[in-house]
Amino acid sequence: MKILAFAASNHKTSINKQLVKYATSLIDNADVELLDLNDYELPLYSQEREEEHGHPALAQEFLTKISAADAVVISFAEHNGSYSAAYKNIFDWCSRIQAKVYSNTPTVLLATSPGGRGGAGVLATAVQSMPHFGGIVKASLSIPSFNDNFDVDNQCISNQELNEQLKEAVSHLNA
């Protein structure tokens, strides 16, 4: 199974990147490609830019990777209760090329933050909107208080209950 995974953040030491990397390590027999949104930095989307310059090659490349995947795992950073600007921008460009950005691909959606809600707001938004853009949501999970529940040295969830919930969430991709 080919899994495409990324953190919906451009922070170089993203806690969401750590989470999505760990989550995909729990999937048996998976060939995981972990993307970094910093490799897909694009001009801020606007209709005028699209009309003047067309669609950026990086947006098409991102879409091609999604289309080639058997499943997608995303961990969302929450910025002011919503998507990060980095994710929203690549998503906006991609949706102008192909409305069903996620190509009817099974997805597992995650979120984490240092706070007690663990990015629950952005995760709820993603879960609700994903089907409109071709994502088949198999599971979703918010990991609250990342610094209390993730062992940075061993790169794994230290809270046993949350770890079991994460294993259950990603197991839906093997079903």
N, C-alpha and C positions, 0 to 999 in steps of 0.2 A: 504494500500500500504506500503510495506517495503522498506524504503530508507536507503541505505548505504551512508555515507558522511564522507569525510575527507579532511584535508588540506594536500597538497603535500609538506609538510615542517616538519622538526623535531624541529623547534624552540618552546620552551616550552610555550611562550606567543604569538604564531603566530597570526598575523593579518588575515591571510588566514583562520585560524581555527575560529576566531571570525566571519568572513564573512560567512563561510559555515554553522556555527551553526545558525546564524541569518537567512540565506537563507532558510534553511530547516524548520525553525519555521513558515515560510510563506506558507507551503504546507499543505492544509487541509487533514484531515483524514490519516495522515502518521505516521507510526511507524518508527522512525529515530534511527539508530545506528550510533553514531559518533565515528569513529576510530581515534586513535592517532598513527602516524607513529613511535613514540618512542617505542611503544609496539611491533613493527615489525622490530627491529634493527637486521640486518643480516650481516654476513661477506661480504666484498666487492666481488661482483660477479666476477668470472673468470672461464674459461673453465676447468682449472686444478682443482679448488675447486669442481666444479660440478662432474668431473670424479672421484675424490678421495672420496668425502663425499656424493654425491647425492644431492637431493633437500632438503633444510631446511624445517622442519615442519611448521615454521611460514609462509613461502611463500605459502605452501599448505593451511594453515588456512585462509590467506588473500584471496586467490582464492575462497575458499569455501564460504566466506562471500559475495564476489561479485556475485557468482553464485546463492546464495539464495536471493539476492535483486531483487526487481521489478524495481528499478532505482538507479542510482548512481549520487551523486553530489560531485564534486571535486573543490576545490579552490587552484590554483597553485601559489606557490611562484616562483618568477623569480630570479635565481642566474646567474649572468653574461649572461643574455639573454636566458637562457635555464632552464630546470628542476633542482630542488634541487637534490643534491647527494642522499639524503634519499629516495626521490620518485624514482629516476632513478634506484637505486639499488634494491628496492623491485620489481619494474616493470621488471627489467632484470631477476631476479630470477623467477618471476611468468611466464614470457613469455617463459622460458625454459621448464616449466611444461606444459603450455597450450598457444599456440600461440594467440588464441582469448581470451586474458586476461579478457576482459569485457563481454564475453559470450552473445553477441547480446542484451545487456541491454541498455535501454534508459539512456542517461546521460545529465546533465547540467554541463557545464564547466565554472568556474569562475576564476578570478585572481584579485589580488589587490597588491598595493605596496605604499610606502610613496610618490613615484614620480608621475609625471603627466601622465605617460603612463600606470600606473596601472597594470604592468605585461602583457601588450599587446603582447609582443614578445613571451613569453612562451605560452600564451593562443592561439595565432595563430598556434604555433607548435602543441599544444595538439589537437586543432580542426582539423587540417589537418591529424594528424596521428591516431587519435582515431578510425575511421572506419576500419583501417587496423588491429586493435586489438579487433574488436568486439564491439566497443562502438557506439551506435546510438545517435549521437549528436542532441538533441532536441533544445538546445539554448546555447548561450555563452555570457558572459558579463565581461567586465573589469571595475573595480572600481578604478579610478585614485585618487591620493592624499588621501589615506586612512585616515590620521589624520585630514584632513579638512572635510571629508564626512561621517565619522562614529562617532557616539556618544558612546564613550567607557563606560561611566557611565550607559547608558540605553541599551547598546549592540544592536544598530540599526543604519541603515543608516539615517543620518540627512539631506542629500540632497534629497528633495522630488522627483526631476526628476529621479535621480539614483535609488531611492527606488521603484518608479513605474516601471522602467526598470527591476529591480530585480524581482519584483512580476510577471511581464510578463514572464520573463525567466523561473522561476520555475513553472509557471502555465502550461507550456507545458508537465509537467509530469502527470498532471491530465487529459490531453486530450486523 
